[in-house]
Amino acid sequence: MDALSETLRVVRLVGAIFLQGRFTAPWCYQSPSADSAAPILEPGAGRVVIFHLITEGECHVEMDGQPPVRLCAGDAVIFPQGDAHRMGSEPGLVPATGARLDEVLSRRPRTLVYGGGGATTRLVCGYMACDARLAGLLLAGLPPLVRVNVRGSNAGMWLEASVRYALAEARSPRPGGAGVLAKLAEVLFIEVLRLHMNAQGAGHKGWLAGVGDRIVGAALNALHCRPAHAWTLEELARTAHTSRSVLAERFQDLVGTSPMQYLTQWRMLLAANLLSRSNAPLARIAEDVGYQTDTAFSRAFRREYGAPPATWRRRQGGAT
């Protein structure tokens, strides 16, 4: 399994499509920061990432301090840092005032229809929520706004058609519609990341850039495939078909840490995932993530999370 697939397996994405809109020009609405919306969208989530998919027409998205970005049908946009933003038929419009966010989202997915009667724009809004540390790894190095056009991918047309179908099903009396929407939100989010990764040119930094790099990506795949292995820099370099010095330099430049430091961080993320999601004994978890003794594992975990594994597990409400 490649590093991106393995990370997405561990990240435990939870999401939903919470709004579909039919807006006619002129129109504008304000989307709050993810931090302020998170308690309403997904209480208890460590990190929430909001996204929009334009299904018809066009619009503009604005963030403070950033130039406006024009979006057209098929464009999907996510906000990795959770910035507040405005969506509107043209830049510079004053956002409409209305009900509080918790009232708007009291029923999901909510349908909004408003505007001045001009050109029509249809869009859907959703979010993905996950553990803050894992999100920090996955989204590291991404710009404040990531935009891709899903109609340029093999999955794009299927995704759009599936979202429309699931939205219709969510309004029907048949059970399961919300669950289908949640899975589609996850698939759409992952597809945006994959398309963005494939479109990146030279000079980009961050974890996704590392995954897409020939040398660093090979090293990441190896570490994610065998996290419990007693890796050395020399063996990892051989796996990536390069020298130790080249691997260390490229890894540090793209990912922002050394390969061995990254391995420790990934092991701790895996351990936290196992602690919160399973009843496995600490000794087994320690072995699964590459530690021969409980003492060494506990010491490493405490450095990363500020508490011993058993204490941290109790605080998460996991098994004892």
C-alpha positions as semicolon CSV with decimal commas, in nm:
position;residue;x (nm);y (nm);z (nm)
1;M;0,000;0,000;0,000
2;D;0,135;0,346;-0,090
3;A;0,197;0,616;0,170
4;L;-0,107;0,825;0,075
5;S;-0,347;0,528;0,090
6;E;-0,202;0,412;0,422
7;T;-0,224;0,760;0,573
8;L;-0,584;0,803;0,459
9;R;-0,664;0,467;0,618
10;V;-0,529;0,589;0,951
11;V;-0,661;0,945;0,930
12;R;-1,020;0,828;0,997
13;L;-1,194;1,087;0,785
14;V;-1,545;1,180;0,893
15;G;-1,744;1,411;0,675
16;A;-2,068;1,517;0,519
17;I;-2,219;1,736;0,254
18;F;-2,417;1,983;0,461
19;L;-2,547;2,236;0,211
20;Q;-2,658;2,264;-0,151
21;G;-2,722;2,604;-0,297
22;R;-2,890;2,755;-0,601
23;F;-2,783;3,117;-0,619
24;T;-2,871;3,381;-0,880
25;A;-2,656;3,688;-0,941
26;P;-2,590;3,906;-0,760
27;W;-2,525;3,699;-0,449
28;C;-2,261;3,657;-0,178
29;Y;-2,232;3,467;0,146
30;Q;-1,971;3,443;0,419
31;S;-1,828;3,106;0,521
32;P;-1,680;3,115;0,873
33;S;-1,340;2,982;0,972
34;A;-1,324;2,607;1,026
35;D;-1,235;2,659;1,393
36;S;-1,560;2,844;1,459
37;A;-1,768;2,607;1,245
38;A;-1,617;2,283;1,380
39;P;-1,822;2,265;1,705
40;I;-2,137;2,282;1,493
41;L;-2,028;2,067;1,201
42;E;-1,845;1,792;1,392
43;P;-1,824;1,838;1,772
44;G;-1,503;1,701;1,918
45;A;-1,314;1,694;1,588
46;G;-0,949;1,791;1,602
47;R;-0,953;1,947;1,256
48;V;-1,224;2,037;1,006
49;V;-1,157;2,112;0,639
50;I;-1,437;2,280;0,444
51;F;-1,480;2,225;0,070
52;H;-1,711;2,341;-0,210
53;L;-1,797;2,181;-0,544
54;I;-1,938;2,401;-0,821
55;T;-2,185;2,196;-1,024
56;E;-2,326;2,471;-1,251
57;G;-2,230;2,823;-1,349
58;E;-1,945;3,017;-1,196
59;C;-1,858;3,228;-0,893
60;H;-1,567;3,386;-0,708
61;V;-1,407;3,298;-0,375
62;E;-1,231;3,564;-0,166
63;M;-1,012;3,544;0,143
64;D;-0,871;3,838;0,334
65;G;-0,531;3,933;0,199
66;Q;-0,564;3,710;-0,109
67;P;-0,672;3,796;-0,467
68;P;-1,016;3,666;-0,572
69;V;-1,025;3,327;-0,743
70;R;-1,278;3,255;-1,016
71;L;-1,443;2,914;-0,999
72;C;-1,637;2,741;-1,275
73;A;-1,849;2,428;-1,306
74;G;-1,652;2,122;-1,204
75;D;-1,415;2,313;-0,976
76;A;-1,367;2,184;-0,625
77;V;-1,195;2,400;-0,367
78;I;-1,072;2,316;-0,017
79;F;-0,924;2,536;0,256
80;P;-0,647;2,336;0,427
81;Q;-0,583;2,597;0,696
82;G;-0,952;2,652;0,763
83;D;-0,960;3,018;0,659
84;A;-1,284;3,214;0,656
85;H;-1,388;3,306;0,303
86;R;-1,660;3,461;0,092
87;M;-1,836;3,303;-0,206
88;G;-2,015;3,531;-0,449
89;S;-2,121;3,598;-0,806
90;E;-1,847;3,862;-0,832
91;P;-1,574;4,001;-0,608
92;G;-1,638;4,280;-0,361
93;L;-2,003;4,211;-0,282
94;V;-2,130;4,247;0,072
95;P;-2,226;3,906;0,219
96;A;-2,592;3,846;0,291
97;T;-2,703;3,837;0,653
98;G;-2,929;3,562;0,772
99;A;-2,983;3,294;1,032
100;R;-2,703;3,172;1,256
101;L;-2,495;2,881;1,129
102;D;-2,635;2,638;1,386
103;E;-2,988;2,724;1,273
104;V;-2,900;2,687;0,906
105;L;-2,742;2,348;0,972
106;S;-3,011;2,217;1,204
107;R;-3,124;2,002;0,911
108;R;-2,871;1,851;0,673
109;P;-2,822;1,872;0,387
110;R;-2,975;2,218;0,385
111;T;-3,100;2,368;0,060
112;L;-3,048;2,743;0,008
113;V;-3,205;2,938;-0,277
114;Y;-3,150;3,312;-0,303
115;G;-3,006;3,594;-0,510
116;G;-3,101;3,872;-0,749
117;G;-3,246;3,666;-1,031
118;G;-2,948;3,676;-1,270
119;A;-2,713;3,401;-1,381
120;T;-2,749;3,077;-1,183
121;T;-2,477;2,906;-0,985
122;R;-2,526;2,571;-0,814
123;L;-2,283;2,434;-0,559
124;V;-2,257;2,190;-0,274
125;C;-2,065;2,250;0,047
126;G;-1,915;1,985;0,269
127;Y;-1,648;1,918;0,526
128;M;-1,401;1,655;0,634
129;A;-1,301;1,613;0,997
130;C;-1,007;1,418;1,135
131;D;-0,744;1,407;1,407
132;A;-0,546;1,732;1,419
133;R;-0,204;1,564;1,413
134;L;-0,288;1,344;1,119
135;A;-0,443;1,637;0,935
136;G;-0,129;1,836;1,003
137;L;0,075;1,565;0,835
138;L;-0,157;1,519;0,537
139;L;-0,212;1,889;0,469
140;A;0,136;2,020;0,552
141;G;0,272;2,259;0,292
142;L;-0,058;2,316;0,112
143;P;-0,159;2,673;0,023
144;P;-0,456;2,842;0,196
145;L;-0,676;2,750;-0,102
146;V;-0,648;2,437;-0,317
147;R;-0,849;2,437;-0,638
148;V;-0,884;2,156;-0,892
149;N;-1,136;2,072;-1,161
150;V;-1,272;1,724;-1,102
151;R;-1,417;1,705;-1,452
152;G;-1,063;1,660;-1,574
153;S;-1,030;1,329;-1,388
154;N;-1,175;0,988;-1,469
155;A;-1,370;0,994;-1,143
156;G;-1,502;1,348;-1,184
157;M;-1,822;1,292;-1,379
158;W;-1,906;0,988;-1,169
159;L;-1,852;1,192;-0,851
160;E;-2,076;1,476;-0,961
161;A;-2,353;1,241;-1,073
162;S;-2,322;1,044;-0,749
163;V;-2,343;1,358;-0,536
164;R;-2,659;1,468;-0,718
165;Y;-2,813;1,124;-0,671
166;A;-2,719;1,109;-0,302
167;L;-2,860;1,455;-0,236
168;A;-3,190;1,344;-0,387
169;E;-3,179;1,026;-0,178
170;A;-3,112;1,227;0,138
171;R;-3,450;1,394;0,091
172;S;-3,630;1,064;0,030
173;P;-3,786;0,850;0,305
174;R;-3,548;0,562;0,232
175;P;-3,282;0,512;0,502
176;G;-2,910;0,542;0,437
177;G;-2,898;0,864;0,236
178;A;-2,686;1,052;0,491
179;G;-2,439;0,764;0,502
180;V;-2,398;0,767;0,124
181;L;-2,336;1,142;0,130
182;A;-2,072;1,101;0,400
183;K;-1,882;0,845;0,193
184;L;-1,905;1,060;-0,118
185;A;-1,771;1,358;0,075
186;E;-1,471;1,146;0,173
187;V;-1,413;1,028;-0,185
188;L;-1,441;1,383;-0,320
189;F;-1,192;1,515;-0,064
190;I;-0,942;1,239;-0,145
191;E;-0,981;1,297;-0,520
192;V;-0,908;1,668;-0,473
193;L;-0,586;1,583;-0,288
194;R;-0,481;1,333;-0,556
195;L;-0,550;1,576;-0,840
196;H;-0,363;1,853;-0,662
197;M;-0,067;1,625;-0,596
198;N;-0,050;1,522;-0,962
199;A;-0,073;1,885;-1,078
200;Q;0,207;2,014;-0,855
201;G;0,514;2,138;-1,035
202;A;0,870;2,180;-0,915
203;G;0,930;2,391;-0,608
204;H;0,636;2,276;-0,396
205;K;0,701;2,161;-0,042
206;G;0,508;1,952;0,209
207;W;0,409;1,592;0,266
208;L;0,209;1,552;-0,056
209;A;0,499;1,693;-0,253
210;G;0,720;1,433;-0,086
211;V;0,481;1,153;-0,180
212;G;0,498;1,265;-0,542
213;D;0,879;1,282;-0,547
214;R;1,058;0,981;-0,695
215;I;1,315;0,948;-0,416
216;V;1,125;1,076;-0,112
217;G;0,805;0,903;-0,224
218;A;0,985;0,567;-0,240
219;A;1,119;0,620;0,112
220;L;0,777;0,722;0,245
221;N;0,614;0,418;0,086
222;A;0,871;0,193;0,251
223;L;0,827;0,351;0,595
224;H;0,449;0,333;0,573
225;C;0,455;-0,024;0,442
226;R;0,684;-0,152;0,721
227;P;0,670;0,094;1,013
228;A;0,783;-0,166;1,267
229;H;1,100;-0,252;1,074
230;A;1,430;-0,144;1,229
231;W;1,507;0,101;0,951
232;T;1,843;0,268;0,912
233;L;1,911;0,561;0,683
234;E;2,144;0,344;0,476
235;E;1,883;0,070;0,419
236;L;1,614;0,328;0,343
237;A;1,843;0,495;0,088
238;R;1,903;0,162;-0,083
239;T;1,527;0,108;-0,102
240;A;1,489;0,451;-0,264
241;H;1,782;0,379;-0,501
242;T;1,987;0,676;-0,388
243;S;2,260;0,773;-0,143
244;R;2,211;0,851;0,223
245;S;2,311;1,215;0,175
246;V;2,073;1,272;-0,118
247;L;1,782;1,106;0,062
248;A;1,843;1,299;0,385
249;E;1,867;1,632;0,201
250;R;1,561;1,581;-0,021
251;F;1,351;1,440;0,263
252;Q;1,435;1,734;0,490
253;D;1,369;1,983;0,212
254;L;1,028;1,847;0,113
255;V;0,885;1,698;0,432
256;G;1,056;1,928;0,681
257;T;1,211;1,660;0,898
258;S;1,466;1,380;0,873
259;P;1,361;1,029;0,763
260;M;1,425;0,881;1,108
261;Q;1,238;1,161;1,286
262;Y;0,951;1,111;1,046
263;L;0,949;0,738;1,119
264;T;0,917;0,809;1,492
265;Q;0,631;1,054;1,432
266;W;0,450;0,807;1,207
267;R;0,492;0,528;1,460
268;M;0,341;0,748;1,730
269;L;0,047;0,838;1,507
270;L;-0,013;0,469;1,442
271;A;0,014;0,396;1,813
272;A;-0,237;0,668;1,899
273;N;-0,474;0,527;1,638
274;L;-0,446;0,177;1,787
275;L;-0,483;0,305;2,143
276;S;-0,803;0,492;2,063
277;R;-0,961;0,232;1,834
278;S;-0,869;-0,105;1,980
279;N;-0,847;-0,304;2,301
280;A;-0,498;-0,428;2,219
281;P;-0,255;-0,448;2,513
282;L;0,015;-0,185;2,529
283;A;0,286;-0,447;2,476
284;R;0,130;-0,558;2,148
285;I;0,087;-0,200;2,026
286;A;0,450;-0,127;2,114
287;E;0,562;-0,426;1,910
288;D;0,332;-0,340;1,619
289;V;0,490;0,005;1,583
290;G;0,851;-0,109;1,618
291;Y;0,941;-0,099;1,989
292;Q;1,088;-0,400;2,166
293;T;1,008;-0,283;2,519
294;D;0,713;-0,110;2,683
295;T;0,954;0,134;2,845
296;A;1,100;0,258;2,517
297;F;0,754;0,284;2,364
298;S;0,613;0,473;2,662
299;R;0,904;0,716;2,660
300;A;0,865;0,792;2,289
301;F;0,487;0,827;2,316
302;R;0,511;1,061;2,611
303;R;0,754;1,287;2,425
304;E;0,506;1,316;2,139
305;Y;0,173;1,333;2,323
306;G;0,269;1,460;2,668
307;A;0,130;1,159;2,856
308;P;0,205;0,785;2,889
309;P;0,007;0,560;2,651
310;A;-0,230;0,420;2,918
311;T;-0,312;0,767;3,050
312;W;-0,365;0,905;2,702
313;R;-0,594;0,614;2,614
314;R;-0,813;0,678;2,920
315;R;-0,840;1,046;2,830
316;Q;-0,961;0,954;2,482
317;G;-1,228;0,731;2,628
318;G;-1,067;0,422;2,480
319;A;-1,010;0,082;2,629
320;T;-0,833;0,043;2,960
